[in-house]
Amino acid sequence: MASIGRVPTQPLQNLLEQAFPDATELSVEDRTGGGDHFQVTVASPRFAGLALIDQHRLVNEALAEPLRDGTIHELRIKTKGTE
């Protein structure tokens, strides 16, 4: 298992910006200050017409590597489609 240390939110923000370049809202919050529990919010036209589970799946795919390697221990996702 990879060593888990304090990770700033910017690398996660960068991954989301790459996955959702058209996002009208995008934020990553370290919920506990420990660097492994995050709240992400993404508003994107890409989500329009998609079920919530599919919207969340796209976010999970964008953050697949930090989820896989243990960088992210807990992830809360808020999404919304925009026109």
DSSP file (Angstrom, degrees, kcal/mol; ACC not computed):
  #  RESIDUE AA STRUCTURE BP1 BP2  ACC     N-H-->O    O-->H-N    N-H-->O    O-->H-N    TCO  KAPPA ALPHA  PHI   PSI    X-CA   Y-CA   Z-CA
    1    1 A M              0   0    0      0, 0.0    68,-0.1     0, 0.0    69,-0.1   0.000 360.0 360.0 360.0 140.9    0.0    0.0    0.0
    2    2 A A        -     0   0    0     67,-0.3     2,-0.2     1,-0.1     0, 0.0  -0.360 360.0 -99.5 -68.2 149.1    1.3    3.5   -0.8
    3    3 A S        -     0   0    0      1,-0.1     2,-0.7    -2,-0.0    -1,-0.1  -0.505  36.3-139.1 -69.9 139.0    2.2    5.6    2.1
    4    4 A I        +     0   0    0     -2,-0.2     2,-0.2    -3,-0.1    -1,-0.1  -0.888  33.1 160.0-106.6 117.9   -0.6    8.0    2.9
    5    5 A G        -     0   0    0     -2,-0.7     2,-0.4    30,-0.1    29,-0.0  -0.671  51.9 -62.7-124.6-178.5    0.5   11.5    3.8
    6    6 A R        -     0   0    0     -2,-0.2    29,-0.2    30,-0.0    30,-0.1  -0.547  55.0-167.2 -69.8 122.5   -1.1   14.9    3.9
    7    7 A V        -     0   0    0     -2,-0.4    -1,-0.0    28,-0.3    -3,-0.0  -0.949  16.0-129.9-116.7 126.7   -2.1   15.8    0.4
    8    8 A P        -     0   0    0      0, 0.0     4,-0.4     0, 0.0     0, 0.0  -0.288  22.5-118.8 -67.8 162.9   -3.1   19.3   -0.7
    9    9 A T  S  > S+     0   0    0      1,-0.2     4,-2.5     2,-0.1     3,-0.4   0.682  96.5  84.9 -76.9 -17.3   -6.4   19.6   -2.6
   10   10 A Q  H  > S+     0   0    0      1,-0.2     4,-2.9     2,-0.2    -1,-0.2   0.878  85.0  52.9 -59.3 -43.3   -4.7   21.1   -5.7
   11   11 A P  H  > S+     0   0    0      0, 0.0     4,-2.0     0, 0.0    -1,-0.2   0.899 113.1  45.6 -59.8 -36.8   -3.7   17.8   -7.4
   12   12 A L  H  > S+     0   0    0     -4,-0.4     4,-2.2    -3,-0.4    -2,-0.2   0.907 111.4  52.2 -69.6 -41.1   -7.3   16.6   -7.1
   13   13 A Q  H  X S+     0   0    0     -4,-2.5     4,-2.5     1,-0.2    -1,-0.2   0.915 108.8  51.6 -58.1 -43.9   -8.6   20.0   -8.3
   14   14 A N  H  X S+     0   0    0     -4,-2.9     4,-2.1     1,-0.2    -2,-0.2   0.912 108.1  50.8 -61.4 -44.0   -6.2   19.6  -11.4
   15   15 A L  H  X S+     0   0    0     -4,-2.0     4,-2.0     1,-0.2    -1,-0.2   0.913 112.6  46.4 -60.3 -42.9   -7.6   16.1  -12.1
   16   16 A L  H  X S+     0   0    0     -4,-2.2     4,-2.6     2,-0.2    -2,-0.2   0.885 109.9  53.1 -68.4 -38.4  -11.2   17.4  -12.0
   17   17 A E  H  < S+     0   0    0     -4,-2.5    -1,-0.2     1,-0.2    -2,-0.2   0.877 110.2  48.7 -64.2 -36.4  -10.3   20.4  -14.2
   18   18 A Q  H  < S+     0   0    0     -4,-2.1    -1,-0.2     1,-0.2    -2,-0.2   0.899 116.0  42.9 -67.5 -40.5   -8.8   18.1  -16.8
   19   19 A A  H  < S+     0   0    0     -4,-2.0    -2,-0.2     1,-0.2    -1,-0.2   0.811 126.7  31.1 -75.8 -30.5  -11.8   15.8  -16.7
   20   20 A F    ><  +     0   0    0     -4,-2.6     3,-1.9    -5,-0.2    -1,-0.2  -0.563  64.3 159.4-129.0  67.4  -14.4   18.6  -16.7
   21   21 A P  T 3  S+     0   0    0      0, 0.0    -1,-0.1     0, 0.0    -2,-0.1   0.724  78.6  54.1 -64.6 -19.4  -12.9   21.6  -18.6
   22   22 A D  T 3  S+     0   0    0     -3,-0.1    -5,-0.1     2,-0.0    -2,-0.0   0.288  78.7 137.7 -95.9  10.0  -16.3   23.0  -19.2
   23   23 A A    <   -     0   0    0     -3,-1.9    21,-0.3    -6,-0.2     3,-0.1  -0.286  40.0-164.2 -60.5 136.6  -17.3   23.0  -15.5
   24   24 A T  S    S+     0   0    0     19,-2.4     2,-0.3     1,-0.3    20,-0.2   0.605  83.2  23.7 -93.9 -16.2  -19.1   26.1  -14.3
   25   25 A E  E     +A   43   0A   0     18,-1.3    18,-2.8     2,-0.0    -1,-0.3  -0.973  68.5 162.7-147.5 135.0  -18.3   25.2  -10.7
   26   26 A L  E     +A   42   0A   0     -2,-0.3     2,-0.3    16,-0.2    16,-0.2  -0.891   7.2 158.4-156.4 120.9  -15.6   23.0   -9.3
   27   27 A S  E     -A   41   0A   0     14,-2.2    14,-2.2    -2,-0.3     2,-0.4  -0.996  22.9-159.3-145.8 151.7  -14.2   22.8   -5.8
   28   28 A V  E     -A   40   0A   0     -2,-0.3     2,-0.4    12,-0.2    12,-0.2  -0.997  15.2-171.2-129.7 125.4  -12.3   20.4   -3.6
   29   29 A E  E     -A   39   0A   0     10,-2.6    10,-2.3    -2,-0.4     2,-1.0  -0.968  24.2-137.2-121.7 130.9  -12.5   20.7    0.2
   30   30 A D  E     -A   38   0A   0     -2,-0.4     8,-0.2     8,-0.2   -21,-0.0  -0.767  24.4-166.1 -81.5 104.1  -10.5   18.8    2.7
   31   31 A R  S    S+     0   0    0      6,-2.2    -1,-0.2    -2,-1.0     7,-0.1   0.796  78.2  23.7 -68.7 -30.9  -13.3   18.0    5.1
   32   32 A T  S    S-     0   0    0      5,-0.7    -1,-0.2    -3,-0.1     6,-0.1   0.536  97.9-117.8-115.5  -9.2  -11.2   16.9    8.2
   33   33 A G  S    S+     0   0    0      4,-0.3    -2,-0.1     1,-0.0    -3,-0.0   0.446  90.4 104.6  83.2  -0.7   -7.9   18.6    7.7
   34   34 A G  S    S-     0   0    0      3,-0.1   -27,-0.1   -28,-0.0    -3,-0.0   0.538  88.5-120.2 -91.7  -7.4   -6.2   15.2    7.5
   35   35 A G  S    S+     0   0    0      2,-0.2   -28,-0.3   -29,-0.2   -30,-0.1   0.646  96.0  71.2  81.5  14.9   -5.7   15.2    3.8
   36   36 A D  S    S+     0   0    0      1,-0.2    37,-2.7    36,-0.1    38,-2.1   0.402  76.3  74.2-141.9   2.3   -7.7   12.1    2.9
   37   37 A H  E     + b   0  74A   0     36,-0.2    -6,-2.2    35,-0.2    -5,-0.7  -0.968  65.4 178.8-118.9 114.9  -11.4   13.0    3.4
   38   38 A F  E     -Ab  30  75A   0     36,-2.7    38,-2.8    -2,-0.5     2,-0.5  -0.866  29.1-157.2-125.3 151.0  -12.7   15.2    0.6
   39   39 A Q  E     -Ab  29  76A   0    -10,-2.3   -10,-2.6    -2,-0.3     2,-0.4  -0.996  21.6-170.9-117.4 121.6  -15.9   16.9   -0.5
   40   40 A V  E     -Ab  28  77A   0     36,-3.0    38,-2.4    -2,-0.5     2,-0.4  -0.929   7.9-166.5-116.0 143.1  -15.9   17.7   -4.3
   41   41 A T  E     +Ab  27  78A   0    -14,-2.2   -14,-2.2    -2,-0.4     2,-0.4  -0.995  10.3 175.5-126.5 127.1  -18.5   19.8   -6.1
   42   42 A V  E     -Ab  26  79A   0     36,-2.6    38,-1.5    -2,-0.4     2,-0.5  -0.988  11.4-175.5-136.0 125.4  -18.7   19.8   -9.9
   43   43 A A  E     +Ab  25  80A   0    -18,-2.8   -19,-2.4    -2,-0.4   -18,-1.3  -0.987  24.8 154.5-116.4 124.4  -21.3   21.6  -12.0
   44   44 A S  E >   - b   0  81A   0     36,-2.0     3,-1.5    -2,-0.5    38,-0.9  -0.999  54.4-128.6-151.0 144.3  -20.9   20.8  -15.7
   45   45 A P  G >  S+     0   0    0      0, 0.0     3,-1.4     0, 0.0    -1,-0.1   0.764 105.9  75.0 -61.5 -22.9  -23.0   20.7  -18.9
   46   46 A R  G 3  S+     0   0    0      1,-0.3    35,-0.1     3,-0.1    37,-0.0   0.765  91.3  54.8 -59.9 -25.4  -21.6   17.2  -19.3
   47   47 A F  G X  S+     0   0    0     -3,-1.5     3,-2.6    33,-0.2    34,-0.3   0.608  76.6 123.2 -84.8 -12.6  -24.0   16.0  -16.5
   48   48 A A  T <  S+     0   0    0     -3,-1.4     3,-0.1    -4,-0.3    34,-0.0  -0.270  85.2   5.8 -55.9 126.6  -27.1   17.3  -18.2
   49   49 A G  T 3  S+     0   0    0      1,-0.3     2,-0.3    32,-0.0    -1,-0.3   0.382 102.2 122.5  82.8  -4.1  -29.6   14.5  -18.7
   50   50 A L    <   -     0   0    0     -3,-2.6    -1,-0.3     1,-0.1    31,-0.1  -0.683  67.1-112.1 -91.7 145.1  -27.5   11.9  -16.7
   51   51 A A    >>  -     0   0    0     -2,-0.3     4,-2.1     1,-0.1     3,-0.5  -0.363  33.2-109.3 -65.2 154.0  -28.7   10.1  -13.7
   52   52 A L  H 3> S+     0   0    0      1,-0.2     4,-2.6     2,-0.2     5,-0.2   0.878 119.5  55.5 -54.8 -41.9  -27.0   11.1  -10.4
   53   53 A I  H 3> S+     0   0    0      1,-0.2     4,-2.0     2,-0.2    -1,-0.2   0.875 108.4  48.3 -61.1 -37.3  -25.2    7.7  -10.2
   54   54 A D  H <> S+     0   0    0     -3,-0.5     4,-1.8     2,-0.2    -1,-0.2   0.865 109.7  52.1 -71.7 -35.9  -23.8    8.3  -13.7
   55   55 A Q  H  X S+     0   0    0     -4,-2.1     4,-1.6     2,-0.2    -2,-0.2   0.938 112.3  45.8 -61.5 -47.0  -22.6   11.8  -12.8
   56   56 A H  H  X S+     0   0    0     -4,-2.6     4,-2.7     1,-0.2    -2,-0.2   0.855 107.5  58.1 -66.0 -35.3  -20.9   10.5   -9.7
   57   57 A R  H  X S+     0   0    0     -4,-2.0     4,-2.4    -5,-0.2    -1,-0.2   0.908 104.2  51.9 -61.1 -41.6  -19.3    7.7  -11.7
   58   58 A L  H  X S+     0   0    0     -4,-1.8     4,-1.9     2,-0.2    -1,-0.2   0.894 110.7  47.7 -62.5 -39.9  -17.7   10.3  -14.0
   59   59 A V  H  X S+     0   0    0     -4,-1.6     4,-1.6     2,-0.2    -2,-0.2   0.927 111.2  50.7 -66.3 -44.4  -16.2   12.0  -11.0
   60   60 A N  H  < S+     0   0    0     -4,-2.7    -2,-0.2     1,-0.2    -1,-0.2   0.885 109.1  51.9 -60.0 -39.1  -15.0    8.7   -9.6
   61   61 A E  H >< S+     0   0    0     -4,-2.4     3,-1.3     1,-0.2     4,-0.2   0.898 107.2  52.6 -64.3 -39.9  -13.4    7.9  -12.9
   62   62 A A  H 3< S+     0   0    0     -4,-1.9     3,-0.2     1,-0.3    -1,-0.2   0.828 117.5  38.2 -64.1 -31.1  -11.6   11.3  -12.9
   63   63 A L  T 3X S+     0   0    0     -4,-1.6     4,-1.9     1,-0.2    -1,-0.3   0.052  81.2 122.1-106.6  23.6  -10.2   10.6   -9.4
   64   64 A A  H <> S+     0   0    0     -3,-1.3     4,-2.7     1,-0.2     5,-0.2   0.881  70.8  50.4 -57.4 -44.6   -9.5    6.9  -10.0
   65   65 A E  H  > S+     0   0    0     -4,-0.2     4,-2.8    -3,-0.2     6,-0.3   0.954 112.1  43.9 -66.1 -50.9   -5.8    6.9   -9.3
   66   66 A P  H  4>S+     0   0    0      0, 0.0     6,-2.3     0, 0.0     5,-0.7   0.814 116.4  49.9 -65.5 -25.2   -6.0    8.8   -5.9
   67   67 A L  H ><5S+     0   0    0     -4,-1.9     3,-0.6     4,-0.2    -2,-0.2   0.909 113.1  46.3 -71.6 -42.3   -8.9    6.5   -4.9
   68   68 A R  H 3<5S+     0   0    0     -4,-2.7    -3,-0.2     1,-0.2    -1,-0.1   0.911 113.4  46.9 -66.1 -43.8   -7.0    3.4   -5.9
   69   69 A D  T 3<5S-     0   0    0     -4,-2.8   -67,-0.3    -5,-0.2    -1,-0.2   0.467 114.6-109.9 -84.9   1.2   -3.8    4.3   -4.2
   70   70 A G  T < 5S+     0   0    0     -3,-0.6    -3,-0.2    -4,-0.4    -2,-0.1   0.453  83.7 123.1  89.9  -0.5   -5.5    5.3   -0.9
   71   71 A T  S   <S+     0   0    0     -5,-0.7     2,-0.7    -6,-0.3    -4,-0.2   0.916  77.4  49.1 -57.9 -41.4   -4.8    9.0   -1.2
   72   72 A I        +     0   0    0     -6,-2.3    -2,-0.2     1,-0.2    -1,-0.2  -0.896  62.7 171.0-100.9 116.5   -8.5    9.5   -0.9
   73   73 A H  S    S+     0   0    0    -37,-2.7     2,-0.4    -2,-0.7   -36,-0.2   0.841  74.4  16.0 -89.0 -40.7  -10.0    7.6    2.0
   74   74 A E  E     -b   37   0A   0    -38,-2.1   -36,-2.7     2,-0.0     2,-0.4  -1.000  67.3-170.3-136.7 137.6  -13.5    9.1    1.8
   75   75 A L  E     -b   38   0A   0     -2,-0.4     2,-0.5   -38,-0.2   -36,-0.2  -0.986   4.9-169.2-132.6 123.0  -15.1   11.1   -1.0
   76   76 A R  E     -b   39   0A   0    -38,-2.8   -36,-3.0    -2,-0.4     2,-0.4  -0.940  16.3-159.9-108.1 133.8  -18.3   13.0   -0.9
   77   77 A I  E     -b   40   0A   0     -2,-0.5     2,-0.4   -38,-0.2   -36,-0.2  -0.941  16.7-177.5-122.6 132.8  -19.6   14.2   -4.3
   78   78 A K  E     +b   41   0A   0    -38,-2.4   -36,-2.6    -2,-0.4     2,-0.3  -0.999  18.3 171.4-122.5 127.3  -22.0   16.9   -5.2
   79   79 A T  E     +b   42   0A   0     -2,-0.4     2,-0.3   -38,-0.2   -36,-0.2  -0.933  11.5 176.9-132.1 156.5  -22.8   17.2   -8.9
   80   80 A K  E     -b   43   0A   0    -38,-1.5   -36,-2.0    -2,-0.3   -33,-0.2  -0.944  26.7-123.2-156.9 143.1  -25.2   19.2  -11.1
   81   81 A G  E     -b   44   0A   0     -2,-0.3     2,-0.3   -34,-0.3   -35,-0.0  -0.566  26.9-163.3 -81.3 146.6  -25.8   19.6  -14.8
   82   82 A T              0   0    0    -38,-0.9   -34,-0.3    -2,-0.2   -35,-0.1  -0.891 360.0 360.0-126.9 159.8  -25.8   23.0  -16.3
   83   83 A E              0   0    0     -2,-0.3    -1,-0.0   -37,-0.0    -2,-0.0   0.420 360.0 360.0 -90.2 360.0  -27.0   24.3  -19.6
